[in-house]
């Protein structure tokens, strides 16, 4: 059986890596903004006592999800970049990571 050739459009993969890095950066900024909102809601009566607590709880629930998405985006960015670099070096194992 003949070996299967692997082809990678390296610039496209590097572009995807950069985009995932940008997504990770944006989500990190969103997470930081949510942290500020939670702090404000905890220390002031922004929407009234009950409303403020409800909004703060929602943000508290949402923030870990945003943090996880940010971490996953950074991980995808690193993995895509590593696969592109491995492919350019001729590393068959790294080049086929997403095969």
Secondary structure, 3 states (H helix, E strand, C coil): CCCCCCCCCHHHHHHHHHHHHHHHHHHHHHHHHHHHHHHHHHHCCCCCHHHHHHHHHHHHHHHHHHHHHHHHHHHHHHHHHHHHHHHHHCCHHHHCCCC
